[in-house]
Amino acid sequence: QVQFVESGGGLVQPGGSPRLSCAASGSMFSIYDMGWYRQAPGKQRELVAGITSGGSTNYADFVKGRFTISRDNRKNMMYLQMNSLKPEDTAVYYCNGRARFWNWGQGTQVTVSS
């Protein structure tokens, strides 16, 4: 079983650059492909970015060129560097697996507003 604790969100001005962190428990974290997801009010949860166990990355079109996903398997950590934030990026951000999912954490709220 893997559990997640997301952090790093908050109120951010448009154009801001916060970095989200995901702390994962469990000794098998490094072998799984992982992803960052987000859920905006009234919308379904959607994939933002993914990273394989080997470090290959992919991004949703709406964040491509603005967000960067990374991971540190030695620390069981995953990150999402967010740049050039827009109001439409406002959402609760979560981390979880890709092909395999575990219970969702509480997420971290990112609110983009001036």
Disulfide bonds with the S-S distance in Angstrom:
Cys22-Cys95 2.01
